[in-house]
């Protein structure tokens, strides 16, 4: 897959040599709606990992706009725009909910939105 940033066109492998990310991580960021330049050159999220939870009632997520819905046993994605909450659906996988948030952020908030770094 080729990617153009500015006036340079390179493969994901070539861009990953200039970045701290693998080609797969760059591809996942771009497919979730992150602009190409941010996908390649912005560092990984350095937030500490959440400790593992033995109690399924206390699920944590490291993604913006994602919460655990205990009754449905699903991850719920939502976004808030102009003081209005928009539900983005229930997802079996936490990552799928984060991707749903990223797509909605791109459509509703534009390029200045804060994305989840996958």
N, C-alpha and C positions, 0 to 999 in steps of 0.2 A: 504494500500500500504506500502510495506516495503522498506527501504532505507539503503544502506550500506555505511558508511563512515569509512575509515581505516579498522579496523577489527571488527567493531561493526555494527550489523544489528538491526534496531528498526523500529517501525511503525512511520508514520508521526506525530501522536499524541504524541508519546514519545519524538521525536526530538523537537517538538514544546514546550514541557515543559522546555527544555534547551535553548530555543531561545526566542526572543521577537516577533516572528512571529506566526501566526496561521497556522494550517495544510494546509488550502487552499492556503495561501500565499506561503508556501514552495512548494506545488504542482505546482502552477502557475510558479514559478521561474524555477523549474526543467524542466517543459514541454516547457519552452521557451528557453532552452539550457544552463542555468546557471549551472556550475558544482555543484555537491551535497554539498560539504563542504561550498562553498560560499553561496549557496541557504539557508542553515540552519543558519550559524553563522554570516553572514555579516548583519549589521544593515540596517534598512529601509533608503531609501533616505530621508534626512532631508531637502531637498530644500523646500522653502516656496511654497505653492500652488499659482498658478496664479490667479489673481482676475477674477471673471466672466466677460465675454465679452457680452455686449448687442449688439455690432456691429458684425454681422457675417463675415464681411470682415477682421476683425482683430482677427483671431483665433490664440491661442498660444498652444503650447504643452510642456509638461515637459519631453518628451522622446527624446533621442538621435536618429538621423536619420529619424525623422518624421516631415513632414511639411503639411500644409493645402493647397490644390490646389483649388483655388477659382472658377475657371471656371468649373471644374468637380464636385465640391462639395464633395470631397473625401479627405481622408488622404493619403499622398504619402510617401512611405518608400524608403530610399536609403542608400547606404553605400559607403564609399570611401576607396579604397585599392590601395596602390602604385600609388597615384595621378590619379586614374581612378574611376569615379563615376559609380556605378551599380544601376539601378533602380530595386526596389523590388515590384513595383506595387501599385495600388490604392486600398484603403480599406475604407469601410463604417465606421468602428470603429477605433478610435485612438489606442486602445489597440491592435487590430489586426495588425496594421502597426508596433507597437513596437515589437510585437512577431515576425513578419517577419524580422525585423532588428536583433533581438537576434539570430534567427536561421542562418541568413546569416553571422553574426559576428562569430558565433561558427564554421561554415564551412570554412570561408575564413581567419579568423585571429587566430583561435585556442583558447586555454584556457586563453591566456593573454588578450583577447579582453575586452573592456569596454562594459558591458551589460546595458540594461535598467532594473531597478529594478521595478518589477510589484507589 
